[in-house]
């Protein structure tokens, strides 16, 4: 019986996944809605597979994926997310994800992905496979976003959501001066001159919606 760990910031989603997985003979050994407790659990429980959402409130599942890779944990990761951005598929795979399935896929697709990664294979859902292909012809802006480190992506997301340097520093355990350095570096990498430019780029590229401003 394989062991599964769930990371999603919606309790209803986790409950539904647990029911599907246990009906299929898997055992759900834990769950979390934030990268920090999830990482602690993963190191303690060492599950066979992690089902990971990329949107975890104001944090990113990519952050957790990077920590799993750096610590060389033996867990296999299937990203299960609403994010249909080609760069997110590419970044997740680069950071070690073995599968990528969009939410809205049938339960059978999720189970198929889990079976595949347990057997040592990669699995991209039909939509995710198309996104991976699209990533080969992304715009220069999308390519620039894809080149950002996970930490830079975290800072960018909080900046465009209107957080101050002090608030961002507190959330990410960084000094305000370090956050300012990240902000300046982001503008240089993305070719914009101010925060307004960062916000416009983030909206165009689907990082945030106009309603979040």
C-alpha positions in Angstrom: 0.0 0.0 0.0 1.5 3.3 -1.0 1.6 6.3 1.3 0.4 9.8 0.2 0.8 13.2 1.6 -1.5 16.1 0.6 -0.5 19.8 0.3 -3.4 22.1 -0.6 -4.8 25.2 1.1 -8.4 24.1 0.7 -9.7 21.6 3.3 -12.5 20.5 1.0 -10.1 19.6 -1.7 -8.0 17.6 0.7 -11.1 15.8 2.0 -12.1 14.9 -1.5 -8.6 13.6 -2.5 -8.4 11.6 0.7 -11.7 9.8 -0.1 -10.6 9.1 -3.7 -7.1 7.9 -2.7 -8.3 5.6 0.1 -11.0 4.1 -2.1 -8.2 3.2 -4.6 -6.1 1.5 -1.9 -3.6 4.2 -1.0 -3.0 5.5 2.5 -3.0 9.2 3.2 -0.5 9.7 6.0 -0.8 13.5 6.5 -1.8 16.8 5.0 -0.9 20.5 5.2 -1.9 23.9 3.8 1.5 25.6 4.1 5.0 24.8 3.0 6.6 24.9 6.5 4.5 22.2 8.3 4.4 20.2 5.1 8.3 20.0 4.9 8.5 19.0 8.6 6.0 16.2 8.0 7.7 15.0 4.9 11.0 14.7 6.6 9.4 12.7 9.5 6.9 10.6 7.5 8.8 10.0 4.2 5.7 9.2 2.2 5.9 7.6 -1.2 4.1 10.4 -3.0 3.2 14.1 -2.4 0.2 15.7 -4.1 1.1 19.4 -4.2 -0.9 22.5 -5.1 1.2 25.4 -6.4 -1.1 28.1 -4.8 -0.8 28.0 -1.0 -2.2 31.3 0.1 0.6 33.8 -0.2 3.2 31.1 -0.6 4.1 28.9 -3.5 4.2 25.1 -3.8 7.4 25.5 -5.8 9.1 26.7 -2.6 8.3 23.3 -1.0 9.3 21.4 -4.1 12.7 23.1 -4.0 13.2 22.3 -0.4 12.3 18.6 -1.0 14.9 18.5 -3.8 17.6 20.2 -1.7 17.1 17.8 1.1 17.0 14.9 -1.3 13.9 13.5 0.2 12.8 10.3 -1.5 9.2 11.5 -2.0 7.8 11.6 -5.5 5.8 14.7 -6.3 2.7 15.1 -8.4 1.6 18.7 -8.8 -2.2 19.0 -8.8 -3.1 22.6 -9.4 -5.2 25.1 -11.2 -2.2 26.8 -12.7 -2.2 26.5 -16.5 1.0 28.6 -17.0 3.6 26.9 -19.2 6.4 28.3 -17.1 4.9 26.7 -14.0 5.0 23.3 -15.6 8.6 23.9 -16.7 9.7 25.1 -13.3 7.9 22.3 -11.4 9.7 19.7 -13.6 13.0 21.4 -13.2 12.6 21.3 -9.4 11.9 17.6 -9.5 8.2 17.0 -9.9 7.5 13.7 -11.5 3.9 14.6 -12.5 1.7 17.6 -13.3 -2.1 17.4 -13.5 -4.6 20.3 -13.7 -7.4 20.4 -11.2 -10.6 19.6 -13.0 -9.1 16.4 -14.5 -11.0 13.2 -13.6 -10.0 11.3 -10.5 -8.8 8.5 -12.8 -6.1 10.9 -14.2 -4.8 11.7 -10.7 -4.6 8.0 -9.9 -2.9 7.3 -13.2 -0.3 9.9 -12.3 0.3 8.4 -8.9 0.7 4.9 -10.4 3.2 6.3 -13.0 5.4 8.1 -10.5 5.4 5.1 -8.2 6.7 3.1 -11.1 9.5 5.6 -11.7 8.0 7.3 -14.7 6.9 10.9 -15.3 3.2 11.7 -16.0 1.8 14.9 -17.5 -1.9 15.2 -17.8 -3.1 15.9 -21.4 -3.5 19.7 -20.7 -0.1 19.8 -18.9 1.6 18.1 -21.8 0.3 20.8 -24.1 1.5 23.5 -21.7 4.9 22.0 -21.6 5.1 22.3 -25.4 3.8 25.9 -25.3 6.6 26.7 -22.9 9.1 26.1 -25.7 7.7 29.2 -27.6 7.0 31.5 -24.6 7.3 35.3 -24.9 10.5 36.9 -23.7 8.6 38.1 -20.6 7.5 34.6 -19.8 11.0 33.3 -20.3 12.3 36.0 -17.9 9.8 35.0 -15.3 10.7 31.3 -15.7 14.4 32.3 -15.0 13.6 33.7 -11.6 14.6 31.7 -8.5 11.9 30.4 -6.2 12.8 33.1 -3.7 12.6 35.8 -6.4 9.2 34.5 -7.4 8.0 34.7 -3.8 9.2 38.3 -3.4 7.6 39.3 -6.8 4.3 37.8 -5.8 4.2 39.7 -2.5 5.4 43.0 -4.1 2.7 43.0 -6.8 0.1 42.2 -4.1 1.1 45.5 -2.4 3.1 44.2 0.6 5.7 46.5 2.1 9.3 45.5 2.3 9.0 45.1 6.0 5.9 42.9 5.7 7.6 40.8 3.0 10.8 40.5 5.1 8.7 39.3 8.1 6.9 36.7 5.9 10.0 35.3 4.3 12.5 35.8 7.2 14.5 38.4 5.3 15.7 41.9 6.3 13.9 44.8 4.6 17.2 45.7 3.0 17.5 42.3 1.5 13.9 42.5 0.2 14.8 45.9 -1.4 17.7 44.2 -3.1 15.4 41.4 -4.5 13.0 44.1 -5.7 15.7 45.9 -7.6 17.1 42.7 -9.1 13.6 41.7 -10.2 13.1 45.0 -12.0 16.4 44.5 -13.8 15.7 40.9 -14.8 12.2 41.7 -16.0 13.0 44.9 -17.7 10.7 47.2 -15.8 11.4 50.5 -14.0 9.0 50.5 -11.1 6.5 48.6 -9.1 3.6 49.6 -11.4 5.5 47.9 -14.2 5.9 44.8 -12.1 2.1 44.8 -11.4 1.2 45.2 -15.1 3.6 42.3 -16.1 2.2 40.1 -13.3 -1.4 40.7 -14.5 -0.5 40.1 -18.2 1.3 36.9 -17.3 -1.5 35.6 -15.0 0.4 35.7 -11.7 -2.4 37.8 -10.2 -5.8 39.1 -11.3 -6.6 42.8 -11.6 -9.1 42.3 -8.7 -6.2 41.4 -6.3 -4.9 45.0 -6.6 
